[in-house]
Amino acid sequence: MEPRFKTPLFKRCSRTLFRIIKLLSPVFSIVVLKKKFPANKLAPVLWDNFLAALFSKEINLHYGQQFKQLPKFNNKDTNTIFVLGCGQSVNNITAEQWNIISKHLGIGVSYFFVNQHYSPNINIVELGASANAVKLFNDYCLDKNQKQINVLQIRHVVDASQQFRNSNNLFYFSPKTLPTNDKELLAAFHLRYAKSKQLITMHHASCLDAAVTLAAQYNPKQIVLIGVDLDGLDYFWENGKTQAERDAKYTVQEDLKNLPFDKSQEKLHPSMNEKYASDRKILPLDQYLNILKNVYLKEKGIELLIANPNSKLCDRINIKTYDFGKKR
């Protein structure tokens, strides 16, 4: 099912609209970004921003609640925010460390919501293509904790109103996806967005980077990555200790059937695959996170840390390890 704005008239006019945006892009480049970027590189990003606005209107018309403002969690420390990925190192977090995490605002990424030790305050979820992904989200996320805020990207969920239960804690966002692998252009947009007072969430290479930019909107001192291993396609639920974990494992196996990846052959997470990123005209996750860290987060005065010193990310960008033993 296509979004409502993609009418026959829109499809007929879309090429003309793109040409107009391309013609105007040099003006935008100089006036807004303060530097001249080639129209052929800038226009696709501006076009995507235009589409993001249309998708945002689509939420209001048909799908449900729009993620318009940051939810408040008065009993949570937001000076340090934890962003929780699904890597196997999650299983190494101790009970004492989970207790520390629970005192802070936590944002879970994708299927982290099946974790038995900790329920994040916010789940930012990118559902896989398999039908079982919706069931997993219903059973273990929407039905699990009504106090959680669950956020889905609208572009990946077209027929949402007919699929999901308990929509009172379900929200949609239409992110800036910045479809370019030009690092200088990405840095210019990141600097612009960092200075904006509007609620802006980006989603470029992974649902993880969307979670990081969401966390940054709270203006914390630190954002700490948990379970961001990026060493293939093994996750914390591989041993299937609970029914939720076993269901997550099955769901991911079904999801991978729709992607060009062989789990047994992958030594890096697909988001780090340079060919896959190049085909999508974006950067691999590590390169994008490096820009996010050194431009966007730096401008906002936020430090990016990681809990797993053995993460592949540590081999590729300069990122410090979070020490649970120190009071932050």
ZIQUI-V729824 format. One record per residue. N is the residue number from 0. RES is the residue in one small letter. OMEGA is omega in degrees with one decimal (* if undefined). Layout:
n:N res:RES omega:OMEGA
n:N res:RES omega:OMEGA
This chain:
n:0 res:m omega:-178.6
n:1 res:e omega:175.1
n:2 res:p omega:-173.2
n:3 res:r omega:-177.3
n:4 res:f omega:179.9
n:5 res:k omega:178.0
n:6 res:t omega:175.0
n:7 res:p omega:178.5
n:8 res:l omega:178.9
n:9 res:f omega:-179.1
n:10 res:k omega:178.8
n:11 res:r omega:-174.9
n:12 res:c omega:-171.5
n:13 res:s omega:179.9
n:14 res:r omega:178.3
n:15 res:t omega:178.0
n:16 res:l omega:179.0
n:17 res:f omega:179.3
n:18 res:r omega:178.1
n:19 res:i omega:178.4
n:20 res:i omega:179.6
n:21 res:k omega:178.9
n:22 res:l omega:-177.4
n:23 res:l omega:-174.2
n:24 res:s omega:177.3
n:25 res:p omega:177.8
n:26 res:v omega:178.1
n:27 res:f omega:-177.2
n:28 res:s omega:-176.0
n:29 res:i omega:-174.7
n:30 res:v omega:-173.6
n:31 res:v omega:-176.7
n:32 res:l omega:177.0
n:33 res:k omega:177.5
n:34 res:k omega:-177.7
n:35 res:k omega:175.5
n:36 res:f omega:-179.7
n:37 res:p omega:-177.9
n:38 res:a omega:-177.3
n:39 res:n omega:176.3
n:40 res:k omega:-176.2
n:41 res:l omega:-174.8
n:42 res:a omega:179.3
n:43 res:p omega:179.1
n:44 res:v omega:178.2
n:45 res:l omega:177.3
n:46 res:w omega:179.4
n:47 res:d omega:175.1
n:48 res:n omega:177.0
n:49 res:f omega:178.1
n:50 res:l omega:178.8
n:51 res:a omega:178.0
n:52 res:a omega:178.4
n:53 res:l omega:176.8
n:54 res:f omega:177.4
n:55 res:s omega:176.4
n:56 res:k omega:-179.4
n:57 res:e omega:178.6
n:58 res:i omega:-178.1
n:59 res:n omega:-176.1
n:60 res:l omega:-164.1
n:61 res:h omega:-162.4
n:62 res:y omega:-177.0
n:63 res:g omega:-172.8
n:64 res:q omega:177.3
n:65 res:q omega:178.4
n:66 res:f omega:-172.6
n:67 res:k omega:-176.6
n:68 res:q omega:-178.6
n:69 res:l omega:175.0
n:70 res:p omega:-179.3
n:71 res:k omega:175.9
n:72 res:f omega:-171.3
n:73 res:n omega:-178.4
n:74 res:n omega:-178.7
n:75 res:k omega:176.0
n:76 res:d omega:180.0
n:77 res:t omega:173.9
n:78 res:n omega:172.0
n:79 res:t omega:179.3
n:80 res:i omega:179.2
n:81 res:f omega:173.9
n:82 res:v omega:-168.1
n:83 res:l omega:174.4
n:84 res:g omega:-170.2
n:85 res:c omega:-178.6
n:86 res:g omega:-176.8
n:87 res:q omega:-179.0
n:88 res:s omega:174.1
n:89 res:v omega:-179.0
n:90 res:n omega:179.3
n:91 res:n omega:178.9
n:92 res:i omega:-177.5
n:93 res:t omega:177.5
n:94 res:a omega:179.0
n:95 res:e omega:179.3
n:96 res:q omega:175.8
n:97 res:w omega:178.6
n:98 res:n omega:176.4
n:99 res:i omega:-179.0
n:100 res:i omega:-175.4
n:101 res:s omega:179.6
n:102 res:k omega:-177.7
n:103 res:h omega:173.4
n:104 res:l omega:-179.8
n:105 res:g omega:179.1
n:106 res:i omega:179.7
n:107 res:g omega:-177.8
n:108 res:v omega:176.9
n:109 res:s omega:-171.8
n:110 res:y omega:177.4
n:111 res:f omega:-175.3
n:112 res:f omega:176.8
n:113 res:v omega:-178.4
n:114 res:n omega:-175.0
n:115 res:q omega:-173.8
n:116 res:h omega:-171.3
n:117 res:y omega:175.5
n:118 res:s omega:-179.4
n:119 res:p omega:175.3
n:120 res:n omega:178.5
n:121 res:i omega:170.7
n:122 res:n omega:173.1
n:123 res:i omega:-163.2
n:124 res:v omega:172.3
n:125 res:e omega:-175.7
n:126 res:l omega:174.2
n:127 res:g omega:-174.4
n:128 res:a omega:-176.9
n:129 res:s omega:179.4
n:130 res:a omega:-178.0
n:131 res:n omega:179.3
n:132 res:a omega:178.5
n:133 res:v omega:178.9
n:134 res:k omega:178.6
n:135 res:l omega:-179.4
n:136 res:f omega:177.4
n:137 res:n omega:-171.0
n:138 res:d omega:-170.1
n:139 res:y omega:178.2
n:140 res:c omega:-177.9
n:141 res:l omega:-177.8
n:142 res:d omega:-171.3
n:143 res:k omega:-172.6
n:144 res:n omega:-176.9
n:145 res:q omega:179.0
n:146 res:k omega:178.1
n:147 res:q omega:172.0
n:148 res:i omega:-177.6
n:149 res:n omega:-172.1
n:150 res:v omega:177.9
n:151 res:l omega:173.1
n:152 res:q omega:-173.8
n:153 res:i omega:-177.8
n:154 res:r omega:-177.1
n:155 res:h omega:-179.4
n:156 res:v omega:-174.8
n:157 res:v omega:-174.7
n:158 res:d omega:-169.6
n:159 res:a omega:-173.3
n:160 res:s omega:-179.4
n:161 res:q omega:-174.1
n:162 res:q omega:-167.3
n:163 res:f omega:177.1
n:164 res:r omega:173.8
n:165 res:n omega:-174.6
n:166 res:s omega:179.2
n:167 res:n omega:178.8
n:168 res:n omega:179.8
n:169 res:l omega:-178.5
n:170 res:f omega:178.2
n:171 res:y omega:174.4
n:172 res:f omega:178.7
n:173 res:s omega:-169.5
n:174 res:p omega:167.0
n:175 res:k omega:-177.8
n:176 res:t omega:175.0
n:177 res:l omega:-175.8
n:178 res:p omega:176.2
n:179 res:t omega:173.9
n:180 res:n omega:175.8
n:181 res:d omega:-173.7
n:182 res:k omega:-179.8
n:183 res:e omega:178.3
n:184 res:l omega:177.1
n:185 res:l omega:179.4
n:186 res:a omega:179.8
n:187 res:a omega:177.6
n:188 res:f omega:179.1
n:189 res:h omega:179.1
n:190 res:l omega:179.1
n:191 res:r omega:-177.8
n:192 res:y omega:179.7
n:193 res:a omega:-178.9
n:194 res:k omega:-177.1
n:195 res:s omega:176.4
n:196 res:k omega:178.5
n:197 res:q omega:175.3
n:198 res:l omega:-177.2
n:199 res:i omega:175.9
n:200 res:t omega:-179.6
n:201 res:m omega:178.1
n:202 res:h omega:-173.2
n:203 res:h omega:-173.7
n:204 res:a omega:-172.3
n:205 res:s omega:172.8
n:206 res:c omega:177.8
n:207 res:l omega:-177.4
n:208 res:d omega:173.9
n:209 res:a omega:178.8
n:210 res:a omega:179.2
n:211 res:v omega:-179.7
n:212 res:t omega:174.3
n:213 res:l omega:178.1
n:214 res:a omega:-177.3
n:215 res:a omega:-179.5
n:216 res:q omega:177.6
n:217 res:y omega:-179.8
n:218 res:n omega:177.2
n:219 res:p omega:172.9
n:220 res:k omega:-176.9
n:221 res:q omega:167.5
n:222 res:i omega:-176.2
n:223 res:v omega:178.7
n:224 res:l omega:176.7
n:225 res:i omega:175.5
n:226 res:g omega:176.5
n:227 res:v omega:-174.2
n:228 res:d omega:175.2
n:229 res:l omega:-178.2
n:230 res:d omega:178.9
n:231 res:g omega:-172.9
n:232 res:l omega:173.8
n:233 res:d omega:-174.5
n:234 res:y omega:-174.9
n:235 res:f omega:-177.7
n:236 res:w omega:-173.7
n:237 res:e omega:-178.7
n:238 res:n omega:173.4
n:239 res:g omega:-178.3
n:240 res:k omega:178.4
n:241 res:t omega:177.7
n:242 res:q omega:178.7
n:243 res:a omega:179.8
n:244 res:e omega:178.2
n:245 res:r omega:177.7
n:246 res:d omega:177.9
n:247 res:a omega:179.2
n:248 res:k omega:178.9
n:249 res:y omega:-178.8
n:250 res:t omega:179.9
n:251 res:v omega:176.4
n:252 res:q omega:177.1
n:253 res:e omega:178.8
n:254 res:d omega:-176.0
n:255 res:l omega:177.2
n:256 res:k omega:-179.4
n:257 res:n omega:-178.8
n:258 res:l omega:-176.5
n:259 res:p omega:-178.1
n:260 res:f omega:174.1
n:261 res:d omega:-175.0
n:262 res:k omega:-176.4
n:263 res:s omega:-177.1
n:264 res:q omega:-173.9
n:265 res:e omega:175.2
n:266 res:k omega:175.3
n:267 res:l omega:175.0
n:268 res:h omega:-179.3
n:269 res:p omega:179.7
n:270 res:s omega:178.7
n:271 res:m omega:-177.5
n:272 res:n omega:-174.3
n:273 res:e omega:179.9
n:274 res:k omega:178.9
n:275 res:y omega:178.8
n:276 res:a omega:-179.8
n:277 res:s omega:178.4
n:278 res:d omega:179.4
n:279 res:r omega:179.3
n:280 res:k omega:175.1
n:281 res:i omega:176.8
n:282 res:l omega:168.9
n:283 res:p omega:-173.0
n:284 res:l omega:-177.3
n:285 res:d omega:-179.9
n:286 res:q omega:179.1
n:287 res:y omega:178.4
n:288 res:l omega:178.5
n:289 res:n omega:175.9
n:290 res:i omega:179.0
n:291 res:l omega:-178.1
n:292 res:k omega:-171.1
n:293 res:n omega:180.0
n:294 res:v omega:-173.9
n:295 res:y omega:-177.7
n:296 res:l omega:178.6
n:297 res:k omega:179.3
n:298 res:e omega:179.8
n:299 res:k omega:178.3
n:300 res:g omega:-176.8
n:301 res:i omega:178.0
n:302 res:e omega:176.7
n:303 res:l omega:-178.9
n:304 res:l omega:178.7
n:305 res:i omega:-176.9
n:306 res:a omega:-176.4
n:307 res:n omega:-178.8
n:308 res:p omega:179.0
n:309 res:n omega:178.0
n:310 res:s omega:175.9
n:311 res:k omega:179.1
n:312 res:l omega:-179.1
n:313 res:c omega:179.1
n:314 res:d omega:-168.3
n:315 res:r omega:176.7
n:316 res:i omega:179.5
n:317 res:n omega:-178.4
n:318 res:i omega:-178.0
n:319 res:k omega:178.7
n:320 res:t omega:177.7
n:321 res:y omega:-179.5
n:322 res:d omega:178.8
n:323 res:f omega:-177.1
n:324 res:g omega:-179.3
n:325 res:k omega:176.3
n:326 res:k omega:-176.3
n:327 res:r omega:*
